[in-house]
Amino acid sequence: MWFSKSTFCCTCFLLVLLAALLVPAFGSFQPSFGLDYCSWNATHIVLAEVTPQDGEFKVIESWKGNLNAGDHVSVPHLEPGPHAIPIASYLNQSRPFQPSGKGNIEDIPRQPVGSHLILFTRHESEDERPPNSANTTGKPPKWEPSDFFREIRSSVIWLDGSELYVFMQWTNPGPSVLLKWDKSLAAVHARVAEIIQMQKDLNDSVRLQDKGERAERLKPYVHSDAFPAREFALEQLGKCGPPALATIRTMLDNPEYALEAEDLIKAYSEAGGESAGEELSNRLEKELAFWQATGPKLEHGWWNEDAKPDAPLRLRYGQTIQLIRGLQRTHYVPSLTTAIQLRDFWRSLPQLNDPSGLNQLATECDSLIKHLQQGKQTTGVRKLLLALGKSRYRTTAFRQTTSPVTALIRL
């Protein structure tokens, strides 16, 4: 299966999901805290302190959401187990995935009353509640994790004095354990504030009625160093419709956006629909010319010669596949000839049609060709039926005795 290499982070997320679903018996990715992801997806972020009641915390500062200093937050899943160990015990572990002594270092640590932690949580119904409105149900809110794995351990930062700790997977295969994090509280707070501001600015952009202006406002975030902001901007560009095409085109033509080109092609096809077909077809013709000039010079194993996410040939391969998929979305029949030429050329060179996975491009071409051929046949039928309506068969007597489909069969 071909994975987008628009960003290394995106690739990691896809690999995480694949590993979690397909290889549980042989080790897999385990929950690891991600500051940007949790900051983006949390409805509430608070600096809180541990109270005498396990699983209950008192808010010191509210960084996101409608909680206030002094409010209490109950998160039963953060109650330490009967054999929980303090954070100090983790410092003595030379190999976190093979601990010595008592306690399970995969469990929630036990902190002294008054210790601090940062909670990144979601309210189960927060998306439906107006901002800053009070909870009028009378029921205590149920707090959910905000991390990618939806696990509370990796939605928290624990503080031990001035040191920060988060759950991370030390090695794969291996468990997710509490590890010292090389960041300061001030740096974390600043990054959280930055992510919140990005989220606000992007949401304001999406509310703009002028979709061309909206696309321009989204453009800077396609290059953002925050993965959630980048993904949101790309998704929304695709929803802007044809007014966004000029903006996306300028990015596709700018080498600075090479890492995002695959996702930009997808956004272009989604925004333009059938009107984007001609542009995508022209770009596929250029890709065909590139591979015809480059392919014969490549040797077996070229794919692994440069395995970096920004390897030029890998990026080009991904862009070509996205163009093929975009043309299938746009149903652009005139690209059929180019698709056939690209498929046949790709399969003519063993170094390109590698069974380890590079033949994915030829397979994508097959899918596009089949799709366009079916579309061409459908278009032909429609034209013939239209012609029938204007022909001599379109008489009153003929309409009474013969359906258009029957007439088509007779012809």
N, C-alpha and C positions, 0 to 999 in steps of 0.2 A: 504494500500500500504506500502511496506517495504522501509524504507529510510536508506541509508548507514550511519553508525555511525563511519566512519573512522576518522572524526573530528567533533567537536561540531559546528565549523563554517560552514561546509558543510551542516549539518542538518539545521542550521538556514537559509541558502540561499534557501534550498528547501521549507522550511516552509513559507518563505517570498513569494516565487513564488506561492505556493498553496493558501495562504491567499489572495494574490492579485487577483487571478483568480476566486476563488470560493466563497469568503465571503465578497464581497464589501458592502453588505447591513448591515452587523453586525460588522463592524469595520475590519480593516486589517492593515498589516504592511505598514508604510509610509517611504518615503525616509529618510535615515540617513547616514551621512558621514562616509566613511570607508577609512582610510588613505592608507592602503596597496593596497586595490582594485583600488582606484583612481590613485595611483602612478604607478601601473602596467599598467593600461589601458589607461592612458593619453599619448598622443603623445607630449604634451607640458605642462610643469609645470613652472609657473613664479610667482615671487613675484612682485606685481604691485601696483601702486597707483591710486587713484581715480582722474579723471580729471574733469574740469567744464562741459564736455559733458557727460550726463548720458549714461551709458552703454559702455563708452570708457575708457580704462585704459592704463597707461604708464608703460612699463616694467622697473623694477628696477634691478632684477636679473633673469636670466634664469637658471632653474634647470634641465630642460629636454627639448629637441627639439632644433630647429634652430632659435629661436627668440633671439634678442640681447637687451641689455640695451638701452633704449630710443625708442624702437619700440612701436607702439600703437596697442592695441588689442581691437577690437570692438565686444562686446557680447550683442546684443540688449535684450536678455532674462534677463540680469542683470540690466536693467533699473528699478530704484525704481518707484513704483506706486505713484499716486497723494497723497495718504494718508499714505505713508511709514513713519515709525518712526525710530529715531536713535537708535543705539545699547544701549545707556544709558537707554532708556525707558524699555528695557527688564529686567533690574536689579531690577525693582520695582515689578515684577510679582511674587507673592508667589505661584501661581498655573498657570504655563505656558499654560495649555490647557483651562483655563477659564480666559482670561485676562480682566483687568479692564482698563478703559480709552479709548482713541481714537487709531485708527490704528489697523491693522490686523497683529499679530505677526507671521503669516504664510508667510507673504510677504517678499520680498527682503528689507533689511534695507537701510535707507538713511545715507550714511557716508559723512562727510565733505571732501571737496577737499583736496587732499594730504594724506588722510587715506590709509592704506595698506590692501591688501588682497592677498591670494594665489589662483591662478586659476589652476585647473586640467582639461584640455580640450583636445579634440580630433579634429584633422583636418579631415574633411569629406573625403578627398582623400589622406591623409597622408600615408596610407598603400601602395599606389601605387607609391609614389614619392621617389626617391633615397634619402638617408640620407644627410642632410645639403644642399640640392639643393634649389634653389630659386623658388619662385612662378612666372612663366612666363605667366600665363593666363591673367594677367591684372585685374582679378577680386579679390576683397577682400576675404580672406579666411573665410569660415563659420565654426565657432567654435561650437563643440558639447560637451555635458556633458560626463564625463568619469565614472560616478558612476554606480552602479548596476541597478538603476531605470531609468537611462538616463534622470535625471532631474538636471538642472543646479544648483539649490539651494544646493544640496548635493554634488556638485563638487567644492565647494569653502570653504576656511577658511577666516573668517573676523577677522581683528585685530582692537582692540580699545586700543591704547597705547600698553602695553606689554601683554594684555589679548587676548586670542584666542576664537573665537566663531564659532560654526558649527551648521547646522540644524540637529536635532535629534528628533525622536519620543519619547516624554516624557512618554507616556503610551499608551497601546493598549487595546481598540480602542482610538484613539486620533490623533491629527494632528502632523505634523512635524514642530517644532518651533526652533528658534535660541536660543542656550544654550551655556553657558560658558564652555569651554573645558579645562580640567586640564592638559595642555601640554604647553611647551615653544616653541618659534619659533626655537630655536637651536635644540631642540629634534625632531621637525617635519622635519627640514632640514636634520638632520642626518639619520632619518629613510627613507626619500625619496631617499637619496643617496644610502642607503643600498639596497633598492628595485631595483633601477636602475642597480646597480652592479650585483645583482642576475639575473636580466633579461638578462643582457649582457652575463654573464657567461653561462647561460642556452642556449641562442641562439648560442653561440660559440660551446657548446657541441653538439647541434643538427646538426651542420655542419660537424662533424667528419665523415669520410667515414667508419671507423672501428666501426661497430655497437656494438660490445662487449665493446670496450673502451667507446663508447658513453653511454652505459648503466651504466658503472661504474662512469662516470662523472655525470650522473643524480642522482645516488643513494643518495648522501648526502642531496639532496633537497627534497626527499620524507619525510624527517624528519624536513623540514624547518618550522620555526614559521610564515612564510608568506604564507597564504592560496593560493594566485595565483601561487606562485612558486611551491608549493607542487602539486597543480592540474596539472600544466604544465608538471612537471617532470613525474608524473604518466601517463599522456596521451602520452608523448613521449616514455616512456618505452614500452608501448603497440605497438608502431610503429617501434621498433627496430628489430622485428622479432626474430627468434630462437636464435641468438647470445646473446640476453638479458636474456634468461631463467635461466642461472646459477646465474646471479646477482640477479634476482627477487627471486629465490629459497632461496638464503642465507638470504634475508630479511624476507621471510615467516617463516623461521626456527628460526628467532631471536625474542625473546619476546619483545625487545625494539620497534619493529614495529607492535605491536599488534593492535594499533589504526588504522594503515594503511592497515591491512591485507586484508580487504574486497576489497579495491581498487587494492591491489597488485595481488590478485587472478584474478580480471578482467583483469589487465595488462598482467598477465601470459597467460591467455587464448587467448588474442588478439595477443600477440607476437608469441606464439607457434602454434596457429591454431590447426590442427589435431594432430600435434606432441606433444601437451601439454596434450592430453586426458588421457594418462596412469597415469601421475603424479597427475592430478586432481582427477582421479578415486581412486587412492590409498589414497589420502587425504580424500575423501568422505567416504571411508571405515572406516577410523579412527574416523571421525565425527559420523558415525553410531554407532561405539563401544562406543564412549563417551556418546551419548544420551541414549543408551540402559542401560548404567551403572548409569547415572545421573537422567534420566527422572522419573523412579519410585519413587525416593526419594523426588521429588519436590511436592510442594503443590499448590493448586489453588491460583493464584495471585502472583506467584513467579516472574513474569516479572516486577512487580512494587515494589518489595522489595528493589531493588537497581536500581534507575533510572539514575545513572550517566552515561555519555557517555562512560566511560571505564569500566562499569560493566562487569565482566568476562562472565556471561551467555549471556548477550545481545551481546557482541562481538562474542561469539561462534555461536550464532544463525545467526548473519549476515554473518559470514564466511561460514557457512553451505549453506546458500542460494546462496552466490556467487559461491560456488563450483558447485552447481546444475546448475546455469545459465552458468557457464564456460563450463561445460560438454555439454550443449546444443549448445554452440557456436562451440565446437570442434567436435561434432557429434561422440563421442566415444561410440560406441555400447556396448562394454563389460561392461560398467557401468550400464547397464539396470537392472541387478539383484540387485545391491546395491540400486539403486533408488527405486525399488519396495519394498525392505525390509524396507528402511527408511520411505517411505510413510505409509506402513501398520503399522509399529511400532508407528509412530507419531499419527496416528488416533486411535490407541488402548488405548491411555491414555488421559482421559478428561483434565487433567491439562496441557497437551501439545497442544491438539487440541482445543484451546480456541477460541470461535467464535469472540472474540474482535479483533482478528488479527493474533494470533499465528498459525492459520491454514494456513497462507500464505505459510509456508514451505511445507506442504502436497500438496498444490495447485501447487507450483513450481515443486514438484516431478511429479505430474500428467502431467504437460507440458513436462518435460524431457522424461518421459516414452513414451508418445505419439510420441514425436519427434524421439526417438531412435527406437521405433517399426516400424515407417514408414521407417526409414533409413535401418533397418534390412531387411524389405521386399524388398526395392529397391536393396540392395546388393544381396539378394537372386536371384532376377530377372536377375541382371547383370551376376551373376555366371552361371545361367542356360543358358542364351543366349550365353555366352562364350563356355559353354560345347556343346551347339548345333552346334556351328561353327566347333567343332572338332569331332563331332559324324558322324555316318553313314549318317545322314540327310544332311550333307554338301556336297552332290553330285551336279554335274552340273544340272541334271534334277530337283532335289529338289529345287535348288536355283531359277530355272526358274518358278516353279509353286507354291512355298510356301514361304511366308515371315517368318522371325524368330518369329514374334509375333503370326502368325497363327500356326506355329509349336508348340509354347509354349502352346497355347490354346488346341491343339489336345492332347498334353501330359497330 
